[in-house]
Amino acid sequence: MVTVTLTRPIRMLFFELIALAACTYLALAYGIFYLYFEAYPIIFKGIYGQSSGVSGLMFLPIGGGATLNIIVSLLWDTFLRKHLTKFGRKKKNAYEVFAASAMAASSCCRSLAGAVSPFVTKPMYTKLGVPWAIFRYYLRGRVVVSGLGVYFVRSLKNDKLKNWKTCKEKNW
């Protein structure tokens, strides 16, 4: 029973299309997010020759955006609770009994991508140079934006995808 429970998120990642698409999307988004934190000092200290203190000021807009995001999300969340109560719970609704396993697979993938991506940034910038490394960010960003379609398809076709799952039985 323990091996079934512990390996279920991995099996869901490889055999469930919904879980694979969501995990890939979140891993790309988190990877890009954490790549930026490593790329800022490389760009502003290396290219523009700024000191550590001045290049550290470049993180202030990220903090301001995060603060603004908290305020807007609190207002938006109250609006959604009134009008769209089911929005944002697609994995939980699609997997019902196995929702925790779907969330575990998602959390593992995005955390792994977020942990590995800063280690890739410095070698990528030194080998490719800043313009080509930024172009790779652009390409990854395009993939993430195109991946938003997965969420729209899931929200429109949730009932059909729910019946298409392979993890229907309890011992899966």
N, C-alpha and C positions, 0 to 999 in steps of 0.2 A: 504494500500500500504506500509506503514511504517513497519508493522509487517511482511509482506511478505519479504521485503528487509532485515530486521534485523535477521530474523530466517533462511534465505536461507543458510548461511554458516553451521549452525548446521544441517539442513536437508541434505545438501550435504555430510556432514561428516558421517551421519548414513545411507544414501541410495545410495551413489555413491561409487562404489568399487575403482575407481581410486583415488578419494579424500581420502578415508579411508586408502588405502595403502600408499599413499604419506605422509599423516599426521602422520601415525604410524611410518614410517621410520624416518621422520624428528624429531619427538618427542623423539624417542630412541637415535638418534645421538646427539641431543642437551642435552638430559639428561645425557648421558655419558660424554660429553664435560664438563658440569658444575659440575658433580660429581668429576672429576679430580681436579678441583680447590679447592674443599673442602678436598679432600683426601690427597693432598700433605703435608699440615701441620700436619695432623694426623700421616702420615707415618714417615716423616723426623724428627719431634719433638718428637713424642711418641716412636717410635721404635728405631731410631738411636740416640736420645738424643741431637739433634742439637739445637742451639739457634734459636731465631726467625729470626735474620739477616741471618744466614747461610741457614736456611731452606727456606727463601725467595729467595735466589739465585737459587733455583731449578726451579723457574718460568722463568728464563732467556732463557732456550732452547725453551720454548713455544713462547716467544717474538721473538726469532731468527727465529723460524719456521714460525711465522706469517709474519715476514718481507720478508723472502724468498718466502713465498706463494704469497705475493703481487707482487713481481717482476716476478715470473713465470706465475702468472695468467694474468698479463698485456701482456706478450709476447705470451702466449697461446691464449688469447682473440683476438689478432690481427690475429693470424693464423686461428682461427675459423671463424672470420668475412669474411675472404677471401674464405674459403672452405666449411664450414658447417654453413650456416646462420640460419637454423631452430633448431639447437641443443640447448637444455636447456629451451625451451619455450613450454613444453608439456602441462602444465596445461592451459596456455593461448590458445593454439591451440585446445585443447580438449573441452574446455568449451565456447569458443568464447564470447558470450554475458554475461555469468556468470563467467568470468575469475576472476573478483574482489572478488566474493564470494568464489571461490576456493582458492584464495590467502589468504583471510581473515581466512578461516578455517585452512589452513596450518600455518599461522602466529600465530594464537591463540593456536594451539596445541603445536607447538615447544616452544613458549614463556612460556606456562604453565608448560611444562616439564622442561624447563631450570630454572624456578623459584622455582619449588617444589623439584627438585633433591638435591640441597645443604642441605635442611632440613632433608633429609633421610640419608645422608651420615654418620654423626656422630653416630646416633643410630645403623646403620648397622655395622659400624666398631667396636663399643663397644660390640654388641651382638654376632656377628659372629667371630670377630677377623680379623686381617689383611689378612691372607692367604685365608680364605673363602670369604671375601669381594672382594678381587682381583679376585678370581675365578668367582664370580658373574659378575664382570666387563667383564671378558673374555667371559662368556656366552652371555651377552648383546651385546658385540662386534660381536660375531658370528652371532647373529640375525640381526644386522645392515648390516653386510657384505652379508648375505644371502638375505637381502632385496634389495640389489642392482639389483637383477634379476628382480624386479618389474619395475625398470626404463628401463631395456633393453627390456622387453616384451612390455612395453608401447611404446618405440620408434619403435619397429618392427611392432606392431599390432595397431598403433595409429588410422588408419582409421576404423578398425573393432570395436575398443573400443569406438570410437566417435559415432557410430551408436547405440551402446548398452546402452548409457546413459539414465537415467530416467528423467533428467531435460531438456527435449527438448522444452516444451512449455514456453511461455513468463511469465505466471503467476505462475510458479512453485515455 
